[in-house]
């Protein structure tokens, strides 16, 4: 006979809170696995946007970037500010 584990709504709420806490911890600059600067492909993956949309964010000065050689880099804090509804 196998035991059945029941998952309650409270279990799901607790799991959600733990996951959100962990994600916030990882996204803080200087902590966890998070990086301070992201490449274009990482930004597109994080925001779930196309290369054209990322280009529009650059052209409209919605998202600042730094070009080093042929690569574009974006500050993680600028991306977080964009997600929170404003730009720096």
C-alpha positions as CSV (number, residue, x, y, z in Angstrom):
1,X,0.0,0.0,0.0
2,X,1.4,3.4,-0.9
3,X,1.0,6.5,1.2
4,X,-0.7,9.5,-0.4
5,X,0.7,13.0,0.2
6,X,-1.8,15.8,0.1
7,X,-0.8,19.3,-0.9
8,X,-2.9,22.0,0.6
9,X,-3.4,25.6,-0.5
10,X,-1.3,26.7,2.5
11,X,1.6,24.4,1.4
12,X,1.4,26.1,-2.0
13,X,1.4,29.6,-0.5
14,X,4.5,28.7,1.6
15,X,6.3,27.3,-1.4
16,X,5.5,30.4,-3.4
17,X,6.8,32.7,-0.6
18,X,10.0,30.6,-0.3
19,X,10.5,30.7,-4.0
20,X,10.0,34.5,-4.2
21,X,12.4,35.1,-1.4
22,X,15.0,33.0,-3.0
23,X,14.6,34.7,-6.4
24,X,14.9,38.1,-4.8
25,X,18.1,37.0,-3.0
26,X,19.6,35.8,-6.3
27,X,18.7,38.9,-8.2
28,X,20.4,41.3,-5.7
29,X,23.6,42.5,-7.2
30,X,26.7,41.0,-5.6
31,X,24.8,38.1,-4.0
32,X,24.2,34.6,-5.2
33,X,24.9,33.6,-8.8
34,X,23.7,37.0,-10.1
35,X,25.8,39.1,-12.4
36,X,26.0,42.9,-12.5
37,X,26.2,43.1,-16.3
38,X,24.2,41.0,-18.7
39,X,24.8,40.3,-22.4
40,X,22.0,40.9,-25.0
41,X,20.9,37.2,-25.2
42,X,20.6,37.1,-21.4
43,X,18.5,40.2,-21.3
44,X,16.2,38.8,-24.1
45,X,15.8,35.6,-22.2
46,X,15.2,37.3,-18.9
47,X,12.5,39.7,-20.4
48,X,11.2,37.1,-22.9
49,X,11.6,39.6,-25.8
50,X,12.8,39.4,-29.3
51,X,16.1,40.9,-30.6
52,X,14.0,43.6,-32.4
53,X,12.2,44.6,-29.2
54,X,15.6,44.8,-27.3
55,X,16.8,47.1,-30.1
56,X,13.8,49.3,-29.8
57,X,14.5,49.6,-26.0
58,X,18.0,50.8,-26.9
59,X,17.0,53.1,-29.7
60,X,14.3,54.8,-27.5
61,X,16.8,55.1,-24.6
62,X,14.4,53.0,-22.5
63,X,17.3,50.7,-21.6
64,X,20.8,51.9,-21.3
65,X,23.7,49.8,-22.5
66,X,27.5,49.8,-22.9
67,X,29.2,48.6,-26.0
68,X,32.6,46.9,-25.6
69,X,34.1,45.7,-28.8
70,X,31.2,44.2,-30.7
71,X,29.2,43.2,-27.6
72,X,26.4,45.0,-25.8
73,X,26.1,44.9,-22.0
74,X,23.2,45.9,-19.8
75,X,23.3,46.7,-16.1
76,X,21.1,44.3,-14.1
77,X,19.9,47.3,-11.9
78,X,18.6,49.1,-15.1
79,X,16.7,46.0,-16.1
80,X,15.2,45.7,-12.6
81,X,14.2,49.4,-12.8
82,X,12.5,48.8,-16.2
83,X,10.6,45.8,-14.7
84,X,9.5,48.0,-11.8
85,X,7.9,50.4,-14.2
86,X,10.5,53.2,-14.6
87,X,13.9,53.8,-16.2
88,X,17.0,55.3,-14.8
